[in-house]
């Protein structure tokens, strides 16, 4: 079927309301978005919103995810690596505008000796994404050779999404025009160019977390994942409330709730959320620096931020190393902070930026 400006409105009405939609229509609409030509920006916004609504409201969400993930994986710059890696990634879109938790977790986890492939992007639905805060420490045009070199030397690679997904550059102006979460918030963690077999994925609401878990259960690339969303609405493991957790392994999804006490971490009153609020990339990077450099000192250390990072790092460590949920995992992660290992890894990237 040929889709053009003349029949687009009628087709999207059918797309929104019909119980079943032909695969060809899905493929054509997704390809139109990825090509970003022959249609106005306003028309492309309508298409993206319609696809996002379809994912949220209809039962064929697995079909949408499979088609889009397959398109992006087939067009990405794959990085081959001989060892298993893990990704720790939030979808964004929870409208909390927090400090960069998953970026901090990646550094702590690498300091524990875990190989981490951090796939990230600039902020679209928040004030500062992982690429924004890390731009304060190193260049974004990171090629494959540096990715492999940094994995070997410090156990952490950062993969700036537009560099490894050139086709995704066409989506950026559409998402920026919308300025709200879309299905592309959910796709990023599923198309890591290093193809990690294990992933900790934070999602902006429980319904979408469940859908992502169901997709991963049918996916041949990701072998095991924890897909989480906190009861208080974060795409993180919360220190303020219980957290929904979908554990995906061997094609099965097991749901349970987890909480800070399970890891020996204090549960904070929700009034303390103010200590996790982020600002621009420079502010967030300074908070990250303070966390890593002052972890064993008194003074301006943000305790809530530290415990939030330790809690999420411990969960990721348990996934990576098949550990039981306990305060022992938190202790291991805390050693990464107090020993300066996490700081040394960040320093490595800072030094690279100065020399590049």
N, C-alpha and C positions, 0 to 999 in steps of 0.2 A: 504493500500500500504506500502510495506517495503522500507524504504529509507536507502541506504548505500553509501559508498564512490564511488562505481562504477557507480551508476546512479544519484548521487547528481548534477553534473554539468548540465546534460541534464534537470533534473527536475527544477533546479533554472532558467534555460533559459526559460522554459515554464512558470514558476511562474512569471517571470518578464514581459513577453510579452502577455500572454493570458488575455482576458477581464474578464473571469470568472475562478475561481479556486475552486476545491472541498474542502469542509470544512475539510475533512479528511487530506488533504495535509497541510492545515494551522495548524491543531492540531498537526500533526506529526512533522512539522518543529519547532513549538514553544516548543514542549516537548523535542526535541533534544537539543535545547538551554538550557532549564531549567535542563536537566539531566547532560549535559556536560560530556558525555562519549561516547566511540566507534567512535568518530570523532576527527581529529586533530584540534588544535587551529585555524589554517588557514582555515579549512573547516567551523568551527563554525563562524568565522568572515564573511565568504562568506554568510552564512545563515542569520546572523543578518543584514548585509548590504542589502540583497535581501528583507527581510521583511520590513525594513525601507523604501526602495525605493518603495515597493508595497504600503505602507501607503501613501507616498508622491505623487505618480503618478496615482493611480487608484481610482475608485469610491467606492470600497468595504472597505474603511478605517474603517467604523463603525464595520464591521464584525471582522477585525483584533483586534481592541480595545476591543470588547466584549469578544472575545476568550481569549486574554491575561489577561485582568482584571479579568475575571472569574477564570482562572487558579490560579492567585496569591491570590485572595480573598479566594478561597477555601483552600489554603495552608498556610495562614498567621495565626499568633498568635493573635487572636482577643482580644481586651480589652473592656469589658463591663463597661459603666459608665451611671449613672442615669440621668445626665443633658446633655443638648445640648452643643456641642462644635463647634468651627470653626477652620479651618486650613488655614494658609497663607503660600503659597508655590510657589516658582518659579521652572520652569523646568530646569533652567540652559541652557547651549548650545547657549547663545546669543553672546558668544565670546567677551564680554565686560570686563570680569574679574573685576567686581565691588566689593566693600565692601559688606558684608552680610546683604543686606537690609531686607529680609523677617525674618531673625533671630532677627534683631533689632525691627522690627514691632511686632513680637510675644511678646516681652517683654513689649513694650509700650502698646499694646492692653490688655495684662493681667493686666497691671497697671491701666487700665480703668475699670476693673471689668468684662471683657469678658473672658470666659473659652476658652483657646486656646490649641489645640492639634497639636504641630509642628512635622510633619513627615519629616525627613531629612536623609542625607547620607553624606559620605565623597565626596570630589570633584573628578569628573572623567573628566568633560569637562571644568573645570575652575580651578583656583589656590587654592581655599578654599571653601569647602561646609559648610553647617550649622553644620554638625557633626565635621568637622575639627575645626571650631572656638569655638564651645561649648566644645570641648575636653579640651580646656584651662581652663574650669571652672568646669567640672564634668566628671565622668567616663562614658564611652559609653555603658557598659553592664548594661543598666537600665532595671530592671525587671518590671513586671506588677504592683507589689505592690507599687513601688516607683512612677510609672506613676500616679496611682490613688491618692497616698498620696500628690504628688506635685500639682495635679489638685485641691484637696480639700484645701490645705494650701495656695498656691500662684496663683492658676488659670491658671497655665501653665504646660504642660507636653511635654517633648521632646521624640520622639519615633525614636530611631536609627534603620533605615530600615533593615539592615542585621539581627538584633536581632529578629525582629518581622516577617521577611520574610526569614527564613533559606534557602529556595529554591533559593532566589536571589543571594546567595553567589556564585553559579556556574556561574552567568552571569558576575561577576566582572572582571575576567581575560580576558574575551572576549571584554568587553567595554574598558578596559585599553589598550588592543592591538590596538583597532581601534583609540582611542583618538579623537573621534569626536562624535557629538550628534547622537543619535539613537532613535528609538521608545521608549526605556526605559526611556529617559528623560521625556517623556510625561506620562508614566505610574505611576510614583511615587506619584503624587498628588491624583491619583484615587484609591489608595489602602491603605489609612490610616487605621491602625488597630483599631482606636477608632471610625471609621465610622462617621465622622462629617457630619451633614446635610447641613452645609453651608461651602463654600470654596471660597477663593480668590486665583486664580491661574494665575500666570504670565507665558507667553509662549514666546518662542524665535522668532516666526514670526507670521504674521497675519493668514496665511493659516492654520497653525496647531492650532492656537487659535480657529478659526472657527470650525474646525473638533472636537476639544475637547468639545466645547460647544454643538455641535450637539450630541455627544455621551452622555453627561450629561443629555440632554433633554430626552433621552430614558432610563436613568439609574434610578433604583428605590431607590438607597441609598442616593444620593446627591439631596437634595430638592431645593436648590437655590445656584447659583454660579455667580461670576463675573470672566470672563476669559479675560485677558487683554494682549495686546502687544503694546508697544509704537511705534509711527511712526518713531522714531529714532532707533528702533531695540532692545529695552530692554524688558526683561521679568519682567518689573516693570511698575508702573505708573510714567511717566517721569516728571521731573521738567523742562525739556528742550524743550518739544514738546507736541503735542496732543497724546492721547493714544486711540487705538481701544479698545472697551469694548463690550463684548458679555454677556448680562444679561440673565441667564437661570433660569426660574421659571415656575412651573406648566406645564412642558413639552414643553415650548415655548422658543425660542431664540430671543431676541431683541438686535439689534446692534445700538450703538451710539458711538460718540466720547466724551471723557472727557478731561479736561485740568486743569492745576494748578489753573488758575484764578477762576474756578468754586468753589474752596475751599479757595479762598483768599490767595493763595500761589504765591509768585513771580515766574515768568518764567525766568530761568537763560539762559545766553548765552551758546552755546555749548562748548565754550572754557573752561568753568568751569567744564567740565566733569572730568578733571584731579583730582579734589578733591574727586571723588567717586571711583577712581581706587584702587583696593585691591592689596595686596601682599600675603604673606604667612599667615597661621592661627594666628600666634603670633601677627603680625602687625594688622590684621583685628580685633582681640580680643581687642587690645589696643585702636583702634579707637572706638570700641563699648563702652569700659570703659570710654573713654573721653566724648563720647556723653551722657552717662547716668549720669556721675558725674559732668560735667561742663555745663549742659543744661541751668542753670540760672546764669552762670558766663561769664566773658570776658576771653580773653586769647587764648588758643589753640583750642577752639571749632570750629569744621568744620561745618560752616553754611549750606553749600550745602548738606552735608550728613544729617544734622538735618532736613532740609526742605524736603528732599527726604523721610526720614523715617516718618515724620509727615504726608506727603501727602498720602503715602501708608497706614499708620495706620488709617487715617481718612476714607479712602475708605473702609477698612475692618470693621471699627466701624459702618459705615452706613449700611453695609451688615448685620452685626451681630445684630444690634439693630433697623433695619428698619428706619433709619434716612434719611432725605433729604440731598443731597449733598450741603454742605455749609461750611463757615469758622467756624461755631460752632463746627463741628466735629473735626476740627484741634485744636481748643481751648481746647477741652476735652482731646485730646491726648497730647497736650503740658503740661497740668496739670500732667499727668502721669510722664512726664520727670521732670518738675520743683519741684514737690512734693517729688521726690525721690522714688516713688512707683516702677517704672521700675527697678531702681538700687537695691532696696530691694529684688526684685524677682531674679535678677542675683546673689545677695549675698547669697540667699538661696541655689542656686545650687553650688556655690563655697564652702560654708560651708559643704554641703553634700559630696563633693569630698574630702575635708580634713578629714572627719570622716569615709570615706569608705575604 
